[in-house]
Amino acid sequence: MKVNQILKMLLQYILLIIGGFAMILPFLWMLSTSLKNSNAVFVMPPQFIPSFITLDNFVEVFSAFPFLRFMLNSVFVAVLATLGLLIVSSMAGYAFARLDFWGKELLFMLYLGTMMIPSQVTLTPLFIIMRMINWTDSYQALILPGFISAFNVFLLRQFFEGIPKSLDEAVYIDGGGHWTIFLRIIIPLSKPVLATAGILGFMGSWNNFLWPLIICSDTKKMTLPLGLSLLQGRWTTNWNMLMAGTLISVIPIIIVYVFAQKYIIKGLSHTGIK
């Protein structure tokens, strides 16, 4: 191996290490703060490794407010929203990939155009709709908006188009129809991209803060991100307790991503998305 290649590879590794450290530094600081007592949070100079480590913050999080209820609400909302997202997106992706109808390409381009609209713009009309049907402070208002995702429809449509249509013809010859193709051909062959869409949808629903903040004022129905905001006071904030609660909320996402990252890479690579 030439010297130039070695230097180039060394430079790449150095840049990757620096970038990786910059990304993980906030998480490490959150972990450090969650293990400190209130007096050590504002010590100058800041202590990255606390001189006295305590786990009292994690105990106080569960005793100070209904943290477990918030977590269960987040699990309930995220799981149902993800299931609905997969059902709606897979059926829409199948329609755009396999069915022939007038205006399909134009409709698909218009649907993709909604990705350019900031989600914050749609919050007000969505809230008005929910208020008109008396769904404010309800689980269905937290769950149903998560069913719709133009990106996931695009993702699944791209994957479905890569499945040979000769399989459809074999089903037609055997007397099957679109439901047979969808349930017995498309879905079993699309596990990687379905896993990708499900993971991204679950993470988005789990971390969603703005929509629950607008639609939910009942403490019993608050999700975890919204519940954690209650730890932030008007004049002072117990940062060590807040970081302890945030750390607990991040752990499920990290576990899901670590065990499912291969499906994300596989699913995205098969759709041709870089």
N, C-alpha and C positions, 0 to 999 in steps of 0.2 A: 504494500500500500504506500502511495506517494505521500510526501510530507504535506503537500497542499490538501490532500483528502483528509489526512489525520487532523490538521488544523481546522478544516471546515467542520468535520464531525465534532471535534472538541468544542468549537464555538456554538454549534447547535445544541449540544448537551448543556452547556453553561446557560444559554438563553432559556432552554426548557426548564432547567432547575430554578432559575430566577423567577420565571413566570409561574411555575408551580408553587413556589414558596409565597409569592405575592398573593396567589389565590387562596392558599390555605391559611395565611396569616390571620385574617379576621376570625376564622373558626377557632384557631388556637388561642387567640385573645379572648374570645367568648368562653372557651373552656377554662382559661386561667381566671377570668373574672368570676365565673360561677363557683370557683373553689376558694374565693376570698371572703373574709368578713367585711362588714360595711366600712370599718376603719381603714382597711388596706386598699380599697378601691381607688382612692384619690391620693395615695402616697406618691410623693415626688422624690426622686425619679420613679417612674412606673416600674413595678415589679412584674416581669413576665412569668417568673416562677414564684408563687407566693411563699413567703417565709413560714406562714402557718396555713395549712390546708384544712378546710372544713367542708363537711357535707350537709351542714345545717340548712343551707339555702334550698336544697332539693326537698328537704322535709317541710320547710316553711311554705314552699310553692303549693304543696298538696293541702296544707292546713289553712292557708290564708284565704283561698277562694276555691270554688269547685273545679279544680284543674282536671280531675278525672272525668267529670261530665263534659268539659270542653273537648277533651281528647276523644271521648266516645262519639260526640257529635261530629267531630272532624272525620273519624273513621266511617261513620254511617253516611255522611254526605259525600265523602270522596269515593267510597266504594260504589254507591248507587249512581253517582254522576259518571263514574268511569264505565260502568256497565251500560248505562244509557248511551253514552258517547260511542262506545264500540258498536252497539246495535244500529244506531242512526247512521253513523259514518260508514259502516260496512255496507249497509243497504244502499246508501246514496252513492258510495264508490262503485258498487256493482252496477247500479243503473247507468252511471256515466261511462263505465268501462265496457259493459256488455250489451246494453239495450240500445236500439236505434230508434230515435224519435225526432220529430221535427224541432229544430232549434237547440239541439243538445249542446253543440259546441258554444253557441252564444250564451246559453244559460250557464254553462260551466265557467266561461270567462267572467260573466257577471258575478257568479258566486265567488270566484277567486278574488274579484275586485273588492269584496267585503273585507279581505285581509288587510287592505290599505286603510280601512277606517279604524281609528283608535278605539279600543274597547271602552274608554271613558266616555266617548260621545254617546254610546248606546245605553249608558246606565240610567239616565233620566227617563227616556221613553220606556225602558224596561221596568223601571220602578212604577211609572204611571199605570202600566198594564197590570202589574201585580196588585196595585192598590185598587184598581177597578174591579178585579175579580176576588178581592179580599184575601189575598195570599201573603200580605205582609206578616212578618214574624211567624213564618211557617217553614217547615222542612222542604216542602215542594218548591218554594221560591228559591231556596238555596241550591236545590238539586237540578231542577229542570233546565235552567239556562246553560248548565254545563254539558247538555246533550249536543249542542251545536258547535262545530268547529270546522271552519273551511279548510284549515291546514290538514286536519286528519282525513277529511274527505279526499283532498288532493293526494295525500300520502297513500291511502288505500287504493284509490283509483289507479295511480301509477303502478302499484304492485299488481293489481288485478289484470292490467293490460299485458303484463309480462307472462301471464299464465296462458299456455297454448289454447286457442279456441277450438282445436281439434277435439279436446275433451268435451266441449259443449256438444259438438256434433255427435259424439258417441252416446251422450245422454239422450239427445233427441231421437236417435235411432232406437234406443231402448224404451222409448215412450215417456221419458221424463221431461220436465219443464224447467222453468227458471228457478223455482224453489229447490228442486233437486240439485241443480247445478250449484246454486248458492250455498246450500247447506252441506252437500256431500263432496263437492269438488273445490270450490273457491275457499271456503272457511278452513278446511283441513290443511290446504296447501299454503295458507296465509298466516300461520301461527307467528312467525317472526315479526311481521309488520303489525299484526294485531297486538302482540306484546309491546311493541314500540309505542303504538298509539295509546295503549292502556297505561303504560308507565308515564308517558308525558301528560296524559289526561289526569292521572291520579296526582302527580306532583303539582300540576296547575291548580287542581281543586283543593289539595291539602294546604297550599301556600296562599290561597286566595284571601285577601283581606278587604279590599275596597267594596266588593259587592255585599258580603255579609255585614259590613259596617253600615251600608245604606239601607238594607232590607230588614235587618234584625236588630231589635232593641231589647228583646226578651233574653235575660241572662241564661235561662235554661236551654235556649236554642243556639247560643253563641258557639262558633267554632274556635279552635285553638288559637289561630293568629289574632282573632278579635278579642278573645279572652285574655291573651297576654298583654294586650294594650291597656287592660285595667290596672296592670302593675305600674304603669307610668303615671305618676301623680301630676297635679297641676303645678306645684311649686318644686317638689323634689321627687326623685325617682330612686327606688331601691335597685340599683343596677346589678348587684350580685344576684339578687333573687330573679330579676328579669332575665339575666343571662342563663341562669339555671333552668328556667322554664323554656327559654328558646332552645337551649341545648337538647332538652328532652323532646321538643317538637321536631328537631332536625334529625334525630336518630332514626325514626322510621323511614324517612326519605333516603338517608344514606344506605340503610340496609337494603331497601328495594332497588336502588340504583346499582349497588355493588354486585348483587346477585343477578341482575337483569341487564347489565351493560352490554353483554355479548348479543342479546336479542336486539338492543337498540342499534348497534353497529351493523348487524346482519340485516335488519329490516330496512335501514336507511340505504345501505349499499345496494340492495336489490331493487329499490325504487329509483335509483339513479340520482338521488339528491346528494350533493356534495356538502 
